[in-house]
Amino acid sequence: MDFDEIVEYYSKPIVRKEIVEYSRGRWIAIHTLRGGLTGLFVRYWSKTGPPLHISKEEDLDGLMKRFRGLRPRTFYASINVYSRILRREDVENPDNILYTTPIWDIDGSLEYWDKVIDVARVIVDELEKEGVSKSIYLKWSGRGIHIHLHEKAISSDVLSKHHPLDIAYSIVDYIIKKCTDKIVEIIKNVTGGERPLKVENEMDLKRVFTVPLSLHKSLDYAVICFKPNELDEFTTEWAKPDVLKHNTDWRSYSEGEADALALKAMKEIGGYFKRVGEIRTVVQTVEPTITRKVSRKPTMKVGRFQVMALLQAARYYLLTGDLEKAKSFGLNRAIFYAWAKYHGRDRIFKRKLTGREKEVEYTVERGRRLVYVGDEGAFMSERGWFIIGDKEQLPSDYDKEIARKIDSIVPYDLAWKSAVEYLKKFPKNVLLNQQKFFNEAYKRVRDIFIDKIVKVKGFDRPLS
C-alpha cells in the first residue's frame, strides 16, 4: 500500500471508531514508513513533549497530520490503561495505572498460520478450564495472534489487593506454563517460514501491541479481532484491508470472571515487579530442537537482576563484614535499580563524599531511618533490614530469589567467592561511589559474569 492508500484506509469510519475506542486511556505509539531503513517508532509528541494518546477521532486526525512527513502506518497502544496521560511522568508512574490487559503473544509466519491457530486454541482452552471465556478475544497481528483477556474481567476488589501489572503478568505466565507441553507438541514439527513459531510473555511496564484495525507495519493486513468461537472458521482473508471481517465484541467482558485465575496466578508467579530483570517466559522452536524457557533458566546465564544483587551484596560485605545485612542490601538494591530503570536514576539517595565519613552511616530522612553505604542511601526497617516501601528484604528472600537461581547455573558458593574476589580488585573509592560502582564494577560484567568472572575450573556442568 502506498501512503495515499494508507491515509484512505484510516479515514474509514469503522477503522477510526475502533482505534479510538480501544486506545482511549492508553499510551500510543506510531510506526512510520520514513526515518531510516526500518522507519521510526514514535511515542511522544516531540523530543520533550507529552506521550501520544488518543481519546477522540480528532486526536487520530491530529497524529496523522503531525507526523505526516514521516508517513504513519501502524498504531500501537500500551497494555496499561492510565488514569491520565498528560505528561511524561504519567506513563512512568506505576501508581497511575488503572488496568493492565493480559496478552499472550503468539508469533510466527504466514506459511504456517494454521499452526498459529492451533497454539491459540490451546491457550484459549486452558483459559476456559480456569473459568474464563466471555472476556477473551483474539487479534490477528499479521504473522501471529495476540490473545487478550479483557482487563475489566478482573474485579475492583482483586485490583485493590494487587497491582494491575502484577496480575496481568502473572496470569500470562501462569497459563503459558500450564500449556507448555501441548504447545511444544504443536510447534516441534513446524518447519519453514521466515521466523520461528513461539509463545511469549511480553508483559512489561512500557509494552505496546497493535490496536484493533491498525495496519501491520510491513504486511498489507489489518489487525482484526475475533472471538474464541470463531477460531475454527478463521482465515487470513479476514484481515485484508478491503475485507475486514472484524468482530466488535472485543468490548465484551464479564466482571470478576478472571478473579479466581488472577489470585491463583499471583500466588504461583508472584507478579511483575518482583521479577523485573529476569528472563521472560518463552516457548519456541529453534531447529532442530525445542528451546523451552519456561523455568526462567533456559540457558546457562545469570540474569542482570541476580548479578546486581550478588555484586551489591559482595560490595556491602567487603565494606562491613556483615554477611546477613549484605544479603538484605544486595536484594534491596537489585529491586530498587530495576524500579529506577523506569523512573530515572534521579530517585537515588546520594550525598557528597568528604573522605571523613565511615563506610556505612545511619541517619534519618523524611522521618525514616536511612543508611548510607558510601554516598548511596537506602532505607532500613526498625528491625535492621533494608526496606522498600513497607517490605523488608530479608536474607532468606535473598537466598530464594538470588542464591538459588544462581545455584541452578553454577554453585552459589563459587559465584559468591568470585564476586568478592572480583570487587577486591577495585580501589575502595569505587565501592563507596554509587556511580563508579554501577559503571565500572557492575555494568561491564552484567552480561558476562559467569563466562568471564566466575572461576569454573573443575566445574563439570557446561556453561554454554
VENRA-V469696 format. One record per residue. N is the residue number from 0. RES is the residue in one letter. SS is DSSP state (A for helix, B for strand, O for the rest). BURIAL is I if it has 24 or more other ideal C-beta (glycine too) atoms within 12 Angstrom, else O. D_LAST is the distance of its C-alpha to the last C-alpha in Angstrom with 2 decimals. Layout:
<<N	RES	SS	BURIAL	D_LAST> <N	RES	SS	BURIAL	D_LAST>>
This chain:
<<0	M	O	I	44.50> <1	D	O	O	46.11> <2	F	A	O	46.64> <3	D	A	O	50.20> <4	E	A	O	49.02> <5	I	A	I	46.42> <6	V	A	O	49.19> <7	E	A	O	51.41> <8	Y	A	I	48.76> <9	Y	O	I	48.32> <10	S	O	O	52.10> <11	K	O	O	52.29> <12	P	A	O	53.68> <13	I	A	I	51.25> <14	V	A	I	48.25> <15	R	A	I	49.58> <16	K	A	I	50.41> <17	E	A	I	47.06> <18	I	A	I	45.03> <19	V	A	I	47.29> <20	E	A	I	47.45> <21	Y	A	I	43.71> <22	S	A	I	43.00> <23	R	O	I	45.59> <24	G	O	I	44.11> <25	R	B	I	40.67> <26	W	B	I	39.05> <27	I	B	I	39.24> <28	A	B	I	37.11> <29	I	B	I	38.18> <30	H	B	I	36.31> <31	T	B	I	38.58> <32	L	O	I	39.14> <33	R	O	O	39.72> <34	G	O	O	37.83> <35	G	O	O	35.42> <36	L	O	O	33.57> <37	T	O	O	32.20> <38	G	O	O	35.11> <39	L	O	O	35.22> <40	F	B	I	34.19> <41	V	B	I	37.15> <42	R	O	I	37.30> <43	Y	B	I	40.20> <44	W	O	I	43.80> <45	S	O	O	43.42> <46	K	O	O	41.33> <47	T	O	O	42.99> <48	G	O	O	44.42> <49	P	O	O	43.83> <50	P	B	I	41.23> <51	L	B	I	42.23> <52	H	O	I	43.86> <53	I	O	I	46.24> <54	S	O	I	48.97> <55	K	O	O	51.60> <56	E	A	I	52.07> <57	E	A	O	53.42> <58	D	A	I	50.08> <59	L	A	I	48.39> <60	D	A	O	51.11> <61	G	A	O	50.60> <62	L	A	I	46.88> <63	M	A	I	47.61> <64	K	A	O	50.31> <65	R	A	O	48.45> <66	F	O	I	45.44> <67	R	A	O	47.38> <68	G	A	O	46.69> <69	L	A	O	42.96> <70	R	O	I	43.73> <71	P	B	I	42.17> <72	R	B	I	40.71> <73	T	B	I	38.52> <74	F	B	I	39.06> <75	Y	B	I	36.51> <76	A	B	I	37.26> <77	S	B	I	35.40> <78	I	B	I	34.38> <79	N	B	I	36.55> <80	V	B	I	40.35> <81	Y	B	I	41.82> <82	S	O	O	45.12> <83	R	O	O	45.80> <84	I	O	I	44.22> <85	L	O	O	46.44> <86	R	O	O	44.38> <87	R	A	I	40.79> <88	E	A	O	40.78> <89	D	A	I	41.47> <90	V	A	I	38.10> <91	E	A	I	36.28> <92	N	O	I	37.99> <93	P	A	I	36.52> <94	D	A	O	39.98> <95	N	A	I	41.40> <96	I	B	I	39.50> <97	L	B	I	41.87> <98	Y	B	I	39.71> <99	T	B	I	36.21> <100	T	O	I	35.77> <101	P	B	I	33.00> <102	I	B	I	31.43> <103	W	B	I	28.90> <104	D	B	I	27.38> <105	I	B	I	27.06> <106	D	B	I	26.00> <107	G	O	I	26.44> <108	S	O	I	28.71> <109	L	A	I	32.42> <110	E	A	O	31.96> <111	Y	A	I	31.02> <112	W	A	I	32.73> <113	D	A	O	34.12> <114	K	A	I	30.69> <115	V	A	I	30.27> <116	I	A	I	33.59> <117	D	A	I	32.45> <118	V	A	I	29.51> <119	A	A	I	31.97> <120	R	A	I	34.34> <121	V	A	I	31.83> <122	I	A	I	31.37> <123	V	A	I	35.13> <124	D	A	O	35.93> <125	E	A	I	33.77> <126	L	A	I	35.53> <127	E	A	I	38.84> <128	K	A	O	38.05> <129	E	O	I	37.64> <130	G	O	O	41.12> <131	V	O	I	40.21> <132	S	O	I	41.82> <133	K	O	I	44.49> <134	S	O	I	42.25> <135	I	B	I	39.56> <136	Y	B	I	39.59> <137	L	B	I	37.27> <138	K	B	I	36.89> <139	W	B	I	36.05> <140	S	O	I	33.98> <141	G	O	I	34.24> <142	R	O	I	31.14> <143	G	O	I	30.47> <144	I	B	I	32.04> <145	H	B	I	32.15> <146	I	B	I	33.48> <147	H	B	I	35.54> <148	L	B	I	37.02> <149	H	O	I	40.08> <150	E	A	I	39.69> <151	K	A	I	43.18> <152	A	A	I	42.40> <153	I	O	I	41.37> <154	S	O	I	44.57> <155	S	A	O	45.64> <156	D	A	O	45.79> <157	V	A	I	42.05> <158	L	A	I	41.31> <159	S	O	O	43.41> <160	K	O	O	41.07> <161	H	O	I	37.66> <162	H	O	I	36.55> <163	P	A	I	36.49> <164	L	A	I	32.96> <165	D	A	I	31.73> <166	I	A	I	33.50> <167	A	A	I	32.33> <168	Y	A	I	28.65> <169	S	A	I	28.91> <170	I	A	I	30.86> <171	V	A	I	28.40> <172	D	A	I	25.40> <173	Y	A	I	27.47> <174	I	A	I	28.63> <175	I	A	I	25.27> <176	K	A	I	23.99> <177	K	A	I	27.23> <178	C	A	I	26.92> <179	T	A	I	23.33> <180	D	A	O	24.18> <181	K	A	I	27.11> <182	I	A	I	25.27> <183	V	A	I	22.59> <184	E	A	O	25.53> <185	I	A	I	26.96> <186	I	A	I	24.07> <187	K	O	I	22.28> <188	N	O	O	24.91> <189	V	O	I	25.36> <190	T	O	O	25.04> <191	G	O	O	26.33> <192	G	O	O	27.12> <193	E	O	O	25.99> <194	R	O	O	23.37> <195	P	O	I	21.50> <196	L	O	I	23.31> <197	K	B	I	21.87> <198	V	B	I	23.30> <199	E	B	I	22.43> <200	N	O	I	23.72> <201	E	O	I	24.80> <202	M	O	I	27.23> <203	D	O	I	27.46> <204	L	O	I	30.32> <205	K	O	I	30.96> <206	R	O	I	29.81> <207	V	B	I	32.26> <208	F	B	I	32.83> <209	T	B	I	35.44> <210	V	O	I	38.90> <211	P	O	I	41.10> <212	L	O	I	42.85> <213	S	O	I	40.94> <214	L	B	I	40.05> <215	H	O	I	36.47> <216	K	O	I	35.25> <217	S	O	O	35.20> <218	L	O	I	36.48> <219	D	O	O	40.15> <220	Y	O	I	39.65> <221	A	B	I	40.74> <222	V	O	I	38.90> <223	I	B	I	41.20> <224	C	B	I	41.30> <225	F	B	I	42.12> <226	K	O	I	42.40> <227	P	A	I	40.69> <228	N	A	O	43.82> <229	E	A	I	43.44> <230	L	O	I	39.98> <231	D	O	O	41.53> <232	E	O	O	43.76> <233	F	O	I	41.37> <234	T	O	O	41.00> <235	T	A	I	39.65> <236	E	A	O	43.30> <237	W	A	I	43.85> <238	A	A	I	41.76> <239	K	O	O	43.73> <240	P	O	I	45.57> <241	D	O	O	48.92> <242	V	O	O	48.36> <243	L	O	I	46.67> <244	K	O	I	46.92> <245	H	O	I	45.81> <246	N	O	I	46.43> <247	T	A	O	47.72> <248	D	A	O	47.27> <249	W	A	I	43.92> <250	R	A	O	46.19> <251	S	O	O	46.94> <252	Y	O	I	45.58> <253	S	O	O	46.72> <254	E	O	O	46.51> <255	G	O	O	44.90> <256	E	O	I	43.51> <257	A	O	I	39.94> <258	D	A	I	40.85> <259	A	A	O	39.85> <260	L	A	I	36.48> <261	A	A	I	35.95> <262	L	A	I	36.75> <263	K	A	I	34.64> <264	A	A	I	31.59> <265	M	A	I	32.15> <266	K	A	O	32.33> <267	E	A	O	29.11> <268	I	A	I	26.95> <269	G	O	I	28.75> <270	G	O	I	29.10> <271	Y	O	I	27.56> <272	F	O	I	28.47> <273	K	O	I	26.88> <274	R	O	I	23.48> <275	V	O	I	23.61> <276	G	O	I	20.38> <277	E	O	I	18.19> <278	I	O	I	16.06> <279	R	O	I	18.73> <280	T	O	I	19.09> <281	V	B	I	18.39> <282	V	B	I	18.97> <283	Q	B	I	18.46> <284	T	B	I	18.21> <285	V	B	O	15.63> <286	E	O	O	17.21> <287	P	O	O	17.23> <288	T	B	O	15.60> <289	I	B	I	15.94> <290	T	B	I	13.48> <291	R	B	I	15.23> <292	K	O	I	14.80> <293	V	O	I	17.87> <294	S	O	O	16.81> <295	R	O	I	15.59> <296	K	O	O	12.30> <297	P	O	O	10.67> <298	T	O	O	7.09> <299	M	O	O	5.66> <300	K	O	I	8.06> <301	V	O	I	11.65> <302	G	O	I	14.30> <303	R	A	I	16.97> <304	F	A	I	19.54> <305	Q	A	I	18.03> <306	V	A	I	17.45> <307	M	A	I	21.05> <308	A	A	I	22.45> <309	L	A	I	20.86> <310	L	A	I	22.08> <311	Q	A	I	25.43> <312	A	A	I	25.94> <313	A	A	I	25.26> <314	R	A	I	27.62> <315	Y	A	I	30.35> <316	Y	A	I	29.97> <317	L	A	I	30.43> <318	L	A	I	33.49> <319	T	A	I	35.09> <320	G	O	O	33.71> <321	D	O	O	33.88> <322	L	A	O	30.67> <323	E	A	I	31.82> <324	K	A	I	32.97> <325	A	A	I	29.79> <326	K	A	I	27.81> <327	S	A	I	30.38> <328	F	A	I	30.22> <329	G	A	I	26.42> <330	L	A	I	26.33> <331	N	A	I	29.51> <332	R	A	I	28.23> <333	A	A	I	24.97> <334	I	A	I	27.20> <335	F	A	I	29.74> <336	Y	A	I	27.54> <337	A	A	I	26.02> <338	W	A	I	29.69> <339	A	A	I	30.80> <340	K	A	I	28.37> <341	Y	A	I	30.78> <342	H	A	I	33.95> <343	G	O	O	33.87> <344	R	A	O	33.34> <345	D	A	O	37.13> <346	R	A	O	37.00> <347	I	O	I	35.62> <348	F	B	I	38.37> <349	K	B	I	38.85> <350	R	O	O	41.63> <351	K	O	O	42.69> <352	L	O	I	41.91> <353	T	O	O	44.98> <354	G	O	O	43.62> <355	R	O	O	46.01> <356	E	O	O	44.13> <357	K	O	O	42.14> <358	E	O	I	38.37> <359	V	B	I	38.87> <360	E	B	I	42.11> <361	Y	B	O	43.51> <362	T	B	O	45.71> <363	V	B	O	46.93> <364	E	B	O	46.13> <365	R	O	O	47.64> <366	G	O	O	48.93> <367	R	B	O	45.51> <368	R	B	O	43.97> <369	L	B	I	41.63> <370	V	B	I	39.55> <371	Y	B	I	38.70> <372	V	B	I	35.71> <373	G	O	I	36.71> <374	D	O	I	37.69> <375	E	B	I	35.64> <376	G	B	I	37.39> <377	A	B	I	36.24> <378	F	B	I	38.57> <379	M	B	I	39.05> <380	S	O	O	40.76> <381	E	O	O	43.90> <382	R	O	O	41.92> <383	G	O	O	39.88> <384	W	O	I	36.50> <385	F	B	I	35.01> <386	I	B	I	35.81> <387	I	B	I	35.27> <388	G	O	O	38.29> <389	D	O	O	39.59> <390	K	B	O	36.31> <391	E	B	I	35.30> <392	Q	O	I	31.73> <393	L	O	I	31.96> <394	P	A	I	29.84> <395	S	A	O	29.27> <396	D	A	I	27.95> <397	Y	A	I	25.45> <398	D	A	I	24.37> <399	K	A	O	23.94> <400	E	A	I	22.39> <401	I	A	I	20.28> <402	A	A	I	19.96> <403	R	A	O	19.18> <404	K	A	I	16.47> <405	I	A	I	14.77> <406	D	A	O	15.47> <407	S	O	O	13.54> <408	I	O	I	10.27> <409	V	O	I	11.73> <410	P	O	O	15.42> <411	Y	A	I	17.51> <412	D	A	O	19.90> <413	L	A	I	17.36> <414	A	A	I	16.35> <415	W	A	I	20.11> <416	K	A	O	21.12> <417	S	A	I	18.69> <418	A	A	I	20.03> <419	V	A	I	23.56> <420	E	A	O	23.20> <421	Y	A	I	21.68> <422	L	A	I	24.64> <423	K	A	O	27.13> <424	K	O	O	26.67> <425	F	O	I	28.27> <426	P	O	O	32.06> <427	K	A	O	33.53> <428	N	A	O	34.75> <429	V	A	I	31.20> <430	L	A	I	30.75> <431	L	A	I	34.17> <432	N	O	I	33.73> <433	Q	A	I	31.90> <434	Q	A	O	31.34> <435	K	A	I	30.23> <436	F	A	I	27.81> <437	F	A	I	26.26> <438	N	A	O	26.09> <439	E	A	O	25.55> <440	A	A	I	23.52> <441	Y	A	I	21.60> <442	K	O	O	21.25> <443	R	O	O	19.72> <444	V	O	I	16.68> <445	R	O	I	16.42> <446	D	O	O	13.34> <447	I	O	O	11.64> <448	F	A	I	12.84> <449	I	A	I	9.98> <450	D	A	O	8.72> <451	K	A	O	12.42> <452	I	A	I	14.69> <453	V	O	I	13.66> <454	K	O	O	14.67> <455	V	O	O	12.40> <456	K	O	O	14.74> <457	G	O	O	15.53> <458	F	O	O	12.89> <459	D	O	O	12.17> <460	R	O	O	9.24> <461	P	O	O	5.78> <462	L	O	O	3.81> <463	S	O	O	0.00>>
